[in-house]
Amino acid sequence: MKVVLAGGSGSLGLSIGADLAERGDEVVVLSRSPRPGGPHRRVIWDGATVGPWAAELPGAALINLAGALVDRRPTPANIELLTKSRVEPTKALAEAVTTLDRPPTVWLQMSTLAIYGDAGEAVLDESAPPADRPAQMAGVARAWEAAAVGVDACRQVVLRSGIVLAPGTPAFDRLTRLVRLGLGGRIGSGRQWISWLHVQDFLGIVRRVLDDTSLCGVTHATSPNPVRNAELMATLRSVFNRPTAPPTPAWVLRIGAILLRSDPALALTGRRCIPARLLDAGFVFSYADLGPALRDLRESIR
């Protein structure tokens, strides 16, 4: 099939493009600054207005990944940036499809499990209501999804993803760097739930969404076995052969986040999410448990 990636220049977009091209799909990347010589055909767009790029969409599968990286201080200006960088391209895509003779066969709208905010001990499936806060997490995600409501496509899937573990992604690289420096203790209380996903399962879910016409609506992309932060850090230490490390108190993390221009809420909040719709559809995870997933990823970065 023909697959159009909006926001396909980031680490996950590049992985999706390579995976789909390997199975024989035609991959087209909408890019603000197309570079010659890349692995896929690139078409220029500004991410804000309808242009000649819309001619790529009729009858194609559309994957909307557009959005700035979330790991930044939660200032009003940055929250506006995170929101605008997602909503504006989504609205441009939604407007573009209204001009087509044939709509996209499927619109895969990326989203995030952070839409549930800090959910505590609740077990969340796709029927769970979104939270209102934090603004830089739930607020941004709600606006992103709202911009794609009612789009003109034969089918739409809103893929709320957990933390995708893959070398080259900000979350995985930061976690492994901390562990290698001997700073891999639990963060805060260590009880916050982490909904995670091996990159190969993430790519498998994307393929399933594109191919399975029975899937539509909100779908969780996450391992069926979320873990607490303390277990995540302990497993990382074990996999990378590091000794027990002292915990990082929340107040230390908050100070460090100021210096690193990061958001402490990314580490201190948690969600215990399960992929109920995928499990009901018979999707089989290659890495359902954290230990085997991390050991496989460790081998890939040697």
N, C-alpha and C positions, 0 to 999 in steps of 0.2 A: 504494500500500500504506500501511498504518498503521505508523509508525516511532516507537518510544519511545526517547528519549535519556535515559540516566542520566548525570548530569554534563554536561549540555548547555549550561551557562551560561558556560563558558570560551570562549576565542577560536576554537578548532577546533570546539567543539560548536556555537557560533553559526553558523559557516560551513557545517557539515554541515546544520544545520536549515534555513538559508536555501536551500541548494542543493537539498535534497530537496523542500522546499515549492514551489520554482519549477517542478519537474517534475510537480507535482500530488500528491505524497504528503501524507498527514495526519501532521503532526509533533506529538508530545506530549513535553514536557520534564518529567522528574521533578526537582523543585527543593525545596531546604530552605526557601527564602523566595520563593514565587511572587510576581511583580510583575504587577499588572493592566496591561492595555494592550500587552503584548508581542506579537510576531509569531506566536507559537504558543501553543496551549493548555498551561498549566502545571498540574501536579498536585503537591501537597505530599507529601514523604516525608522521613524523618529519616536515610535512608541507612544504617540499622542494623537496623530491624525491619520485618516484613511488616505492611502496612496496607492501607487501601482502594485505594491506588495499584496494587495487584496486579491489580485488575480491568481495567487498561489493557493487560495483557500477552497475553491469549489470542489466538492467531493473528496477532500483530503481529511485526514485525522489531524486535529489541532491540539497541541499540548501547550498550555499557557503557564510558563514558569517565571514570567517577568517579575522582577522585584529586587530591591537593594538588599545586601546582606544585613541580617538582623543584629549582629554582634556589635552594638554601639551604645553609647550612653543614652538613657531614656529621657532625653530633653524634649521639650515641646517641638523644637525644630527637627530633631531626628525622628520623632514619631510622625510628624508631617511628611518627612522624606520617605519613611518606610511605607506610609499609606499611599502617598501620591505615586511612588514608583511601582505600586501594584495596581491601584485603581485606574490610573490614567491609561496604561497599555490595555487593560482588560476592557475598558470602555471603548477604546479605539477598535479592538478586535470585534466587540459586540456590534458596533456600528458598521464595520466592514461587512459582516456576514449578512446584514440586511440588504446589501446591494447585490448579492449573488443570485444567479439563476439556480444554483445547486448549493445547498448548505453543506458544511462539514459533516462527514459521516459520524464523527464523535468529537466532542469537545472535552478534553481532559483538563480540568481546572485544578491546578495545584493549590493546596492550602496546608494548614498545619494543625497539629493537635494542641498547639498553644492556644487555640480558640477556646479551650476549656479553662484557661487560667490556671490558678493553683487549686487543684481539685481534691487535695487531701487523700483520704482512703477510698473514695468512691471508685467503683469499677465502671468504666465508661465504654459503652458501645455507641454505634452510630445514632441511637435514639436520644442520647444525652443532649441537653440544651447547652448552647454556648454560654460562656461567662461574659461579664461586662468588663472585667479588669483582669490583669493590668492593661492599661491602654496600649502599650507598645507590643503586647502579645495578642490578647483576645480582641482588643479594639481594632488593631490593624487587620487581623484575620477576618473579622466580621465584615469590615468594609470591603476587603478583597473579594470575599464570596458574594457579597451583595451586588457587586458590580457585574457579576456573571449570571445573575438570576434572569431566567427567561430568554437566554440567548437563542438565536435561530440555528439550531443544530439538530441532527436526527437523534442524537443521544448525548447526554452530558453526565460526566462523573466528576464529583468534587472529591479529590483525593487528599484527605487530611493525613499528613505524614508525621511519623515520629522522627527521632534523631537518626538520620541515615549514617551508619558507620562505614566510612570508606577513606583510605589514604588520600590526602589532598583536600579533604573537606575541613572547614574550620573547626568543627566540634571534635572530630577524631584526632586531628593533628594537635590540638591544644591539650586534650586529655592524655595522649601518649607522651607529649613533651613534659607535662607535669610529672607523670609516673617515672619517666627516665631521669628526671632531676631529683627524684626522691621525695616529691611533694604529692604523692598519690594517696593521701589519706581521705577519709570521708569529708564531705563538704557540708558545713552547717551541722544540722542534726543527723544527716545521713539517711533520714527516713523518707525523704521525698522520692516519689516513684518516677522512674525513667522509662519512657516508652521508646524503644530503640528498634533498629532494623538493619540487617546486613545489606550492603549495597546490591548483592546479587538477588536477594529477595525483592528489594525495591524495583530492580529492573524487570524481574519476573512479574511483579504486580502491574507495572506499566504495560507490558505486553498483554497480560490478561485483560486489562481494561480496554485496550484497543481492539482485541479480538472477540471478546465475549459480549455479544449484543444483549445479554440478559442483565448485565451490570449497568446500573444508572443510579444517580443520586449520590449522597454522601457515603464515602467508603474509607475506612481506616487502613492506612498503610503502616503497619507496625507489627512487630513480633507478637505472637500470642502469649509471650511470657515476659511482661515488664519486670524490672528489678528495682530495688531501692538503690539510692545513690551509694550507700555503704557497700552493697554487693557489687555494684559496677566497679568501684575503685579497687576493691579487694581482688576481683577477677582480673582487672588490668594489671595489678601488681604481680599476680601469680603468672599470668601469661608472659609478662616481660621480665620475670625473674628478679623482682625488686622486693626488698624487705618491707615489713610493716612500717607505715609512715604515720606521723602525727596528724590529727585532724586539722582542718582549716576552719576556724570559727567563722560564723557569718560576718562578724564585724571586721575581721581581717580581709575577708573576701570583698566586702563593700569598699574598703580603703584601696585594695589592689585594683578593683574595677575602675576606680577614678583614675589611677595612674595608667591603666591599660586602655582607658576610654571604652570600657566594656559595660555590659549590663549584668549586675549580680543576680537579677531575677532569673536569668537563663539557667543558673546553677542551683538556686535556692527554691524554686518552685517545681512542682511535679504533677504528673498525670498518670493514672493507672488505666491505660486504654487497651482494649482488645479489638482485633479485626473480625468482628462477628460476621459481617457480610461475606468476607472472603472465605472464612471457614465454612459458612453455610454453602458457599458455591463450590466447595471442594478444593480450594487452593492449598497446595502442599508447600510448606516453608522448608527451604534447604537448611536454614539455620534458625531453628525455633528457640534454641537456648544460647545464652550469652557466651559461655565458655568456648564451645566449638566455633562460634562466629568470630570471637577475638583471636583465637589461635589461627584460623584461616587468614585473617587480615594481617596478622603478624608475619606469616610466611610471605605474604605478597609485598611486604616492604623491606625484605632482607636484601 
